[in-house]
Amino acid sequence: MAGARLDHRLYHFRLACSGFEHAHVILGAESYVAHAEGLQNALWALGGAPREHRSDSLLAACAT
């Protein structure tokens, strides 16, 4: 707002076979808490949990 930059990232959850996708805005720095919150919100929107879940490391998933 008013020309100020909004420091944010997106947590992106995707199921490869069904194509289900969910994105969660992370304000400020990326952290384990932000990652867990994004995953929790994605699973809530999905209505369940997949049998297997794999995730990139926080630093590898973060593009600067």
N, CA, C and O atoms as a CHARMM CRD file, in Angstrom:
* protein
*
  256
    1    1 MET  N      0.83600  -1.17700   0.00000 PROA 1      0.00000
    2    1 MET  CA     0.00000   0.00000   0.00000 PROA 1      0.00000
    3    1 MET  C      0.87800   1.23600   0.00000 PROA 1      0.00000
    4    1 MET  O      1.94200   1.25700   0.61800 PROA 1      0.00000
    5    2 ALA  N      0.43500   2.23800  -0.67900 PROA 2      0.00000
    6    2 ALA  CA     1.15800   3.50500  -0.76800 PROA 2      0.00000
    7    2 ALA  C      2.58800   3.27900  -1.25100 PROA 2      0.00000
    8    2 ALA  O      3.51000   3.96200  -0.80700 PROA 2      0.00000
    9    3 GLY  N      2.77700   2.31300  -2.16800 PROA 3      0.00000
   10    3 GLY  CA     4.09200   2.05100  -2.72300 PROA 3      0.00000
   11    3 GLY  C      4.98500   1.17500  -1.87500 PROA 3      0.00000
   12    3 GLY  O      6.11500   0.89100  -2.27000 PROA 3      0.00000
   13    4 ALA  N      4.50400   0.73000  -0.69800 PROA 4      0.00000
   14    4 ALA  CA     5.31200  -0.13100   0.16900 PROA 4      0.00000
   15    4 ALA  C      5.27500  -1.56400  -0.34900 PROA 4      0.00000
   16    4 ALA  O      4.23400  -2.03700  -0.80500 PROA 4      0.00000
   17    5 ARG  N      6.39400  -2.24200  -0.27800 PROA 5      0.00000
   18    5 ARG  CA     6.50400  -3.62200  -0.74000 PROA 5      0.00000
   19    5 ARG  C      5.96900  -4.56800   0.33700 PROA 5      0.00000
   20    5 ARG  O      6.28700  -4.41500   1.51600 PROA 5      0.00000
   21    6 LEU  N      5.16600  -5.53400  -0.06800 PROA 6      0.00000
   22    6 LEU  CA     4.64200  -6.53900   0.85400 PROA 6      0.00000
   23    6 LEU  C      5.56400  -7.75400   0.80000 PROA 6      0.00000
   24    6 LEU  O      5.63100  -8.44200  -0.21900 PROA 6      0.00000
   25    7 ASP  N      6.27200  -8.01700   1.89600 PROA 7      0.00000
   26    7 ASP  CA     7.19400  -9.14600   1.97500 PROA 7      0.00000
   27    7 ASP  C      6.37700 -10.41500   2.23100 PROA 7      0.00000
   28    7 ASP  O      5.84600 -10.61000   3.32500 PROA 7      0.00000
   29    8 HSD  N      6.28200 -11.27100   1.21600 PROA 8      0.00000
   30    8 HSD  CA     5.50200 -12.48600   1.36700 PROA 8      0.00000
   31    8 HSD  C      6.04500 -13.59600   0.46800 PROA 8      0.00000
   32    8 HSD  O      6.84100 -13.35600  -0.44000 PROA 8      0.00000
   33    9 ARG  N      5.59100 -14.80900   0.74800 PROA 9      0.00000
   34    9 ARG  CA     5.87700 -15.98700  -0.05300 PROA 9      0.00000
   35    9 ARG  C      4.58100 -16.78100  -0.15400 PROA 9      0.00000
   36    9 ARG  O      3.61600 -16.49100   0.55400 PROA 9      0.00000
   37   10 LEU  N      4.55400 -17.77300  -1.02500 PROA 10     0.00000
   38   10 LEU  CA     3.39500 -18.64200  -1.14300 PROA 10     0.00000
   39   10 LEU  C      3.79200 -20.07200  -0.80300 PROA 10     0.00000
   40   10 LEU  O      4.80600 -20.58200  -1.28000 PROA 10     0.00000
   41   11 TYR  N      2.97600 -20.70700   0.03000 PROA 11     0.00000
   42   11 TYR  CA     3.10000 -22.14300   0.26900 PROA 11     0.00000
   43   11 TYR  C      2.16500 -22.79500  -0.74100 PROA 11     0.00000
   44   11 TYR  O      0.97400 -22.48500  -0.76900 PROA 11     0.00000
   45   12 HSD  N      2.68900 -23.69100  -1.56600 PROA 12     0.00000
   46   12 HSD  CA     1.89300 -24.32300  -2.61700 PROA 12     0.00000
   47   12 HSD  C      1.82000 -25.82100  -2.36300 PROA 12     0.00000
   48   12 HSD  O      2.84800 -26.49100  -2.26300 PROA 12     0.00000
   49   13 PHE  N      0.59600 -26.34500  -2.25800 PROA 13     0.00000
   50   13 PHE  CA     0.35200 -27.76600  -2.02500 PROA 13     0.00000
   51   13 PHE  C     -0.33500 -28.31200  -3.26400 PROA 13     0.00000
   52   13 PHE  O     -1.29100 -27.71100  -3.75400 PROA 13     0.00000
   53   14 ARG  N      0.14100 -29.45100  -3.78400 PROA 14     0.00000
   54   14 ARG  CA    -0.45800 -30.02200  -4.98600 PROA 14     0.00000
   55   14 ARG  C     -0.43000 -31.53700  -4.91100 PROA 14     0.00000
   56   14 ARG  O      0.57400 -32.13800  -4.52800 PROA 14     0.00000
   57   15 LEU  N     -1.54800 -32.14300  -5.28400 PROA 15     0.00000
   58   15 LEU  CA    -1.60700 -33.59300  -5.42700 PROA 15     0.00000
   59   15 LEU  C     -1.45100 -33.90800  -6.90800 PROA 15     0.00000
   60   15 LEU  O     -2.25600 -33.47200  -7.73100 PROA 15     0.00000
   61   16 ALA  N     -0.42400 -34.65900  -7.24100 PROA 16     0.00000
   62   16 ALA  CA    -0.07000 -34.89200  -8.64500 PROA 16     0.00000
   63   16 ALA  C     -1.15300 -35.62500  -9.42500 PROA 16     0.00000
   64   16 ALA  O     -1.44700 -35.24500 -10.55800 PROA 16     0.00000
   65   17 CYS  N     -1.74900 -36.65600  -8.85600 PROA 17     0.00000
   66   17 CYS  CA    -2.71700 -37.46700  -9.61800 PROA 17     0.00000
   67   17 CYS  C     -4.05400 -36.76500  -9.80100 PROA 17     0.00000
   68   17 CYS  O     -4.61700 -36.79800 -10.89500 PROA 17     0.00000
   69   18 SER  N     -4.57400 -36.13200  -8.75900 PROA 18     0.00000
   70   18 SER  CA    -5.89900 -35.51400  -8.86400 PROA 18     0.00000
   71   18 SER  C     -5.84400 -34.08400  -9.38200 PROA 18     0.00000
   72   18 SER  O     -6.83700 -33.56600  -9.89500 PROA 18     0.00000
   73   19 GLY  N     -4.68400 -33.44500  -9.24900 PROA 19     0.00000
   74   19 GLY  CA    -4.56200 -32.05500  -9.67600 PROA 19     0.00000
   75   19 GLY  C     -5.04500 -31.05500  -8.62200 PROA 19     0.00000
   76   19 GLY  O     -5.09000 -29.85500  -8.89300 PROA 19     0.00000
   77   20 PHE  N     -5.40900 -31.53200  -7.42200 PROA 20     0.00000
   78   20 PHE  CA    -5.83500 -30.62100  -6.35700 PROA 20     0.00000
   79   20 PHE  C     -4.67900 -29.70000  -5.99900 PROA 20     0.00000
   80   20 PHE  O     -3.54800 -30.15300  -5.81700 PROA 20     0.00000
   81   21 GLU  N     -4.96800 -28.40100  -5.89900 PROA 21     0.00000
   82   21 GLU  CA    -3.94700 -27.42800  -5.52500 PROA 21     0.00000
   83   21 GLU  C     -4.49800 -26.49000  -4.45900 PROA 21     0.00000
   84   21 GLU  O     -5.69100 -26.18400  -4.43400 PROA 21     0.00000
   85   22 HSD  N     -3.61600 -26.04400  -3.58800 PROA 22     0.00000
   86   22 HSD  CA    -3.97600 -25.07200  -2.56300 PROA 22     0.00000
   87   22 HSD  C     -2.76600 -24.16800  -2.33100 PROA 22     0.00000
   88   22 HSD  O     -1.63800 -24.65100  -2.24100 PROA 22     0.00000
   89   23 ALA  N     -2.99600 -22.87900  -2.23600 PROA 23     0.00000
   90   23 ALA  CA    -1.90700 -21.93100  -1.96500 PROA 23     0.00000
   91   23 ALA  C     -2.23200 -21.17400  -0.68400 PROA 23     0.00000
   92   23 ALA  O     -3.39100 -20.87300  -0.39900 PROA 23     0.00000
   93   24 HSD  N     -1.19200 -20.87600   0.07800 PROA 24     0.00000
   94   24 HSD  CA    -1.33000 -20.17000   1.34800 PROA 24     0.00000
   95   24 HSD  C     -0.28300 -19.04800   1.37500 PROA 24     0.00000
   96   24 HSD  O      0.90100 -19.29800   1.15100 PROA 24     0.00000
   97   25 VAL  N     -0.71300 -17.83600   1.64500 PROA 25     0.00000
   98   25 VAL  CA     0.19800 -16.69200   1.70400 PROA 25     0.00000
   99   25 VAL  C      0.95100 -16.72100   3.02800 PROA 25     0.00000
  100   25 VAL  O      0.34900 -16.84600   4.09500 PROA 25     0.00000
  101   26 ILE  N      2.27300 -16.60400   2.94900 PROA 26     0.00000
  102   26 ILE  CA     3.12500 -16.52200   4.13900 PROA 26     0.00000
  103   26 ILE  C      3.67600 -15.11100   4.20400 PROA 26     0.00000
  104   26 ILE  O      4.42100 -14.68300   3.32300 PROA 26     0.00000
  105   27 LEU  N      3.31000 -14.39800   5.24300 PROA 27     0.00000
  106   27 LEU  CA     3.80700 -13.03900   5.42400 PROA 27     0.00000
  107   27 LEU  C      5.12600 -13.06800   6.17900 PROA 27     0.00000
  108   27 LEU  O      5.26100 -13.77800   7.17500 PROA 27     0.00000
  109   28 GLY  N      6.09000 -12.30400   5.71000 PROA 28     0.00000
  110   28 GLY  CA     7.38900 -12.24600   6.37000 PROA 28     0.00000
  111   28 GLY  C      8.25000 -13.43600   6.00300 PROA 28     0.00000
  112   28 GLY  O      8.14000 -13.97900   4.90400 PROA 28     0.00000
  113   29 ALA  N      9.10300 -13.83600   6.92000 PROA 29     0.00000
  114   29 ALA  CA    10.08400 -14.89300   6.66700 PROA 29     0.00000
  115   29 ALA  C      9.43500 -16.26900   6.69500 PROA 29     0.00000
  116   29 ALA  O      8.46100 -16.49700   7.41200 PROA 29     0.00000
  117   30 GLU  N      9.98900 -17.18200   5.90600 PROA 30     0.00000
  118   30 GLU  CA     9.52200 -18.56100   5.88600 PROA 30     0.00000
  119   30 GLU  C     10.05300 -19.28100   7.11300 PROA 30     0.00000
  120   30 GLU  O     11.20000 -19.06800   7.50800 PROA 30     0.00000
  121   31 SER  N      9.23900 -20.12400   7.71600 PROA 31     0.00000
  122   31 SER  CA     9.64400 -20.84700   8.91600 PROA 31     0.00000
  123   31 SER  C      8.91900 -22.18100   8.96500 PROA 31     0.00000
  124   31 SER  O      8.02800 -22.44300   8.15600 PROA 31     0.00000
  125   32 TYR  N      9.29900 -23.01700   9.90900 PROA 32     0.00000
  126   32 TYR  CA     8.60900 -24.29100  10.09400 PROA 32     0.00000
  127   32 TYR  C      7.14400 -24.05700  10.43500 PROA 32     0.00000
  128   32 TYR  O      6.26900 -24.76900   9.94400 PROA 32     0.00000
  129   33 VAL  N      6.87900 -23.07300  11.26300 PROA 33     0.00000
  130   33 VAL  CA     5.50100 -22.76800  11.66700 PROA 33     0.00000
  131   33 VAL  C      4.66700 -22.37700  10.44400 PROA 33     0.00000
  132   33 VAL  O      3.53100 -22.82900  10.29900 PROA 33     0.00000
  133   34 ALA  N      5.22000 -21.54900   9.57300 PROA 34     0.00000
  134   34 ALA  CA     4.51100 -21.14000   8.36300 PROA 34     0.00000
  135   34 ALA  C      4.26500 -22.34000   7.45000 PROA 34     0.00000
  136   34 ALA  O      3.19100 -22.46300   6.86000 PROA 34     0.00000
  137   35 HSD  N      5.26000 -23.22400   7.33300 PROA 35     0.00000
  138   35 HSD  CA     5.13200 -24.43100   6.52100 PROA 35     0.00000
  139   35 HSD  C      4.02900 -25.33100   7.08600 PROA 35     0.00000
  140   35 HSD  O      3.18100 -25.81900   6.33900 PROA 35     0.00000
  141   36 ALA  N      4.03900 -25.54800   8.39600 PROA 36     0.00000
  142   36 ALA  CA     3.03700 -26.39500   9.03700 PROA 36     0.00000
  143   36 ALA  C      1.63800 -25.80900   8.89000 PROA 36     0.00000
  144   36 ALA  O      0.67700 -26.54400   8.66800 PROA 36     0.00000
  145   37 GLU  N      1.52200 -24.50200   9.01000 PROA 37     0.00000
  146   37 GLU  CA     0.22200 -23.84200   8.86400 PROA 37     0.00000
  147   37 GLU  C     -0.29900 -23.98800   7.43000 PROA 37     0.00000
  148   37 GLU  O     -1.48600 -24.24000   7.22700 PROA 37     0.00000
  149   38 GLY  N      0.57400 -23.83200   6.44500 PROA 38     0.00000
  150   38 GLY  CA     0.18100 -24.00000   5.05500 PROA 38     0.00000
  151   38 GLY  C     -0.28900 -25.41700   4.77000 PROA 38     0.00000
  152   38 GLY  O     -1.29400 -25.61900   4.09000 PROA 38     0.00000
  153   39 LEU  N      0.44500 -26.40500   5.29400 PROA 39     0.00000
  154   39 LEU  CA     0.06200 -27.80300   5.10900 PROA 39     0.00000
  155   39 LEU  C     -1.27200 -28.08600   5.78800 PROA 39     0.00000
  156   39 LEU  O     -2.14200 -28.73100   5.20400 PROA 39     0.00000
  157   40 GLN  N     -1.43500 -27.61200   7.00900 PROA 40     0.00000
  158   40 GLN  CA    -2.67200 -27.82700   7.75300 PROA 40     0.00000
  159   40 GLN  C     -3.86700 -27.22900   7.00500 PROA 40     0.00000
  160   40 GLN  O     -4.91200 -27.87100   6.90200 PROA 40     0.00000
  161   41 ASN  N     -3.72300 -26.02000   6.48600 PROA 41     0.00000
  162   41 ASN  CA    -4.81300 -25.38300   5.74700 PROA 41     0.00000
  163   41 ASN  C     -5.13000 -26.13000   4.45700 PROA 41     0.00000
  164   41 ASN  O     -6.29500 -26.24300   4.07500 PROA 41     0.00000
  165   42 ALA  N     -4.09600 -26.64300   3.78000 PROA 42     0.00000
  166   42 ALA  CA    -4.30900 -27.39900   2.54700 PROA 42     0.00000
  167   42 ALA  C     -5.06400 -28.69100   2.83300 PROA 42     0.00000
  168   42 ALA  O     -5.99200 -29.04200   2.10400 PROA 42     0.00000
  169   43 LEU  N     -4.67100 -29.40100   3.88800 PROA 43     0.00000
  170   43 LEU  CA    -5.33900 -30.65400   4.23300 PROA 43     0.00000
  171   43 LEU  C     -6.77100 -30.40100   4.68300 PROA 43     0.00000
  172   43 LEU  O     -7.65800 -31.21200   4.41800 PROA 43     0.00000
  173   44 TRP  N     -7.00100 -29.28700   5.36000 PROA 44     0.00000
  174   44 TRP  CA    -8.35100 -28.92400   5.78200 PROA 44     0.00000
  175   44 TRP  C     -9.22500 -28.68000   4.54600 PROA 44     0.00000
  176   44 TRP  O    -10.36300 -29.14600   4.48300 PROA 44     0.00000
  177   45 ALA  N     -8.68600 -27.94800   3.56600 PROA 45     0.00000
  178   45 ALA  CA    -9.43400 -27.67600   2.33200 PROA 45     0.00000
  179   45 ALA  C     -9.67400 -28.96300   1.54700 PROA 45     0.00000
  180   45 ALA  O    -10.71500 -29.11400   0.90800 PROA 45     0.00000
  181   46 LEU  N     -8.72100 -29.88500   1.59200 PROA 46     0.00000
  182   46 LEU  CA    -8.83500 -31.15800   0.89300 PROA 46     0.00000
  183   46 LEU  C     -9.87200 -32.06300   1.55400 PROA 46     0.00000
  184   46 LEU  O    -10.53800 -32.84600   0.87700 PROA 46     0.00000
  185   47 GLY  N    -10.00600 -31.95500   2.86700 PROA 47     0.00000
  186   47 GLY  CA   -10.95100 -32.79800   3.59200 PROA 47     0.00000
  187   47 GLY  C    -10.35100 -34.11300   4.05400 PROA 47     0.00000
  188   47 GLY  O    -11.08100 -35.04700   4.38800 PROA 47     0.00000
  189   48 GLY  N     -9.04100 -34.19400   4.07500 PROA 48     0.00000
  190   48 GLY  CA    -8.36800 -35.41400   4.50700 PROA 48     0.00000
  191   48 GLY  C     -6.88300 -35.29500   4.24800 PROA 48     0.00000
  192   48 GLY  O     -6.38100 -34.22800   3.89800 PROA 48     0.00000
  193   49 ALA  N     -6.18900 -36.40300   4.42400 PROA 49     0.00000
  194   49 ALA  CA    -4.74200 -36.40500   4.23800 PROA 49     0.00000
  195   49 ALA  C     -4.34500 -37.51400   3.27600 PROA 49     0.00000
  196   49 ALA  O     -4.91100 -38.60600   3.32900 PROA 49     0.00000
  197   50 PRO  N     -3.37400 -37.25200   2.39100 PROA 50     0.00000
  198   50 PRO  CA    -2.90300 -38.32100   1.51300 PROA 50     0.00000
  199   50 PRO  C     -2.12900 -39.36700   2.32200 PROA 50     0.00000
  200   50 PRO  O     -1.64600 -39.08300   3.41900 PROA 50     0.00000
  201   51 ARG  N     -2.02100 -40.55000   1.78000 PROA 51     0.00000
  202   51 ARG  CA    -1.30500 -41.62000   2.47400 PROA 51     0.00000
  203   51 ARG  C      0.17200 -41.27200   2.65200 PROA 51     0.00000
  204   51 ARG  O      0.78900 -41.64800   3.64900 PROA 51     0.00000
  205   52 GLU  N      0.73400 -40.55000   1.67700 PROA 52     0.00000
  206   52 GLU  CA     2.15600 -40.18000   1.71800 PROA 52     0.00000
  207   52 GLU  C      2.29500 -38.69600   1.40900 PROA 52     0.00000
  208   52 GLU  O      1.58800 -38.16100   0.55500 PROA 52     0.00000
  209   53 HSD  N      3.20900 -38.03600   2.10800 PROA 53     0.00000
  210   53 HSD  CA     3.46400 -36.61200   1.86500 PROA 53     0.00000
  211   53 HSD  C      4.97100 -36.38700   1.80600 PROA 53     0.00000
  212   53 HSD  O      5.69900 -36.79500   2.71100 PROA 53     0.00000
  213   54 ARG  N      5.43300 -35.74600   0.75200 PROA 54     0.00000
  214   54 ARG  CA     6.84300 -35.38400   0.62900 PROA 54     0.00000
  215   54 ARG  C      6.93100 -33.88300   0.45200 PROA 54     0.00000
  216   54 ARG  O      6.07000 -33.27000  -0.17900 PROA 54     0.00000
  217   55 SER  N      7.97700 -33.29200   1.01400 PROA 55     0.00000
  218   55 SER  CA     8.13000 -31.84800   0.94600 PROA 55     0.00000
  219   55 SER  C      9.59100 -31.50800   0.71800 PROA 55     0.00000
  220   55 SER  O     10.49200 -32.20700   1.18300 PROA 55     0.00000
  221   56 ASP  N      9.80900 -30.40800  -0.01600 PROA 56     0.00000
  222   56 ASP  CA    11.16000 -29.87300  -0.16600 PROA 56     0.00000
  223   56 ASP  C     11.60400 -29.30500   1.17000 PROA 56     0.00000
  224   56 ASP  O     10.77300 -29.00000   2.02500 PROA 56     0.00000
  225   57 SER  N     12.90300 -29.16300   1.35400 PROA 57     0.00000
  226   57 SER  CA    13.38800 -28.47700   2.54500 PROA 57     0.00000
  227   57 SER  C     12.98900 -27.00300   2.42700 PROA 57     0.00000
  228   57 SER  O     12.78900 -26.51400   1.31500 PROA 57     0.00000
  229   58 LEU  N     12.87200 -26.30400   3.52200 PROA 58     0.00000
  230   58 LEU  CA    12.42500 -24.92600   3.51200 PROA 58     0.00000
  231   58 LEU  C     13.34000 -24.05400   2.65400 PROA 58     0.00000
  232   58 LEU  O     12.84800 -23.24000   1.87200 PROA 58     0.00000
  233   59 LEU  N     14.65200 -24.20500   2.78300 PROA 59     0.00000
  234   59 LEU  CA    15.57100 -23.36500   2.02900 PROA 59     0.00000
  235   59 LEU  C     15.54800 -23.68500   0.54000 PROA 59     0.00000
  236   59 LEU  O     15.64200 -22.77800  -0.28800 PROA 59     0.00000
  237   60 ALA  N     15.42300 -24.97200   0.18600 PROA 60     0.00000
  238   60 ALA  CA    15.40500 -25.35700  -1.22600 PROA 60     0.00000
  239   60 ALA  C     14.12500 -24.90900  -1.90800 PROA 60     0.00000
  240   60 ALA  O     14.12400 -24.62500  -3.10600 PROA 60     0.00000
  241   61 ALA  N     13.03700 -24.84400  -1.15500 PROA 61     0.00000
  242   61 ALA  CA    11.74300 -24.46600  -1.74600 PROA 61     0.00000
  243   61 ALA  C     11.59300 -22.95300  -1.86800 PROA 61     0.00000
  244   61 ALA  O     10.67100 -22.46500  -2.52100 PROA 61     0.00000
  245   62 CYS  N     12.49000 -22.22700  -1.24600 PROA 62     0.00000
  246   62 CYS  CA    12.37400 -20.76000  -1.20100 PROA 62     0.00000
  247   62 CYS  C     13.18200 -20.14300  -2.33500 PROA 62     0.00000
  248   62 CYS  O     14.40500 -20.27900  -2.37200 PROA 62     0.00000
  249   63 ALA  N     12.51300 -19.47400  -3.24800 PROA 63     0.00000
  250   63 ALA  CA    13.20000 -18.76200  -4.32800 PROA 63     0.00000
  251   63 ALA  C     13.29600 -17.28800  -3.96900 PROA 63     0.00000
  252   63 ALA  O     12.28500 -16.65000  -3.67800 PROA 63     0.00000
  253   64 THR  N     14.48500 -16.75700  -3.98700 PROA 64     0.00000
  254   64 THR  CA    14.64500 -15.33800  -3.62200 PROA 64     0.00000
  255   64 THR  C     14.94400 -14.49600  -4.82700 PROA 64     0.00000
  256   64 THR  O     15.10900 -13.28200  -4.70500 PROA 64     0.00000
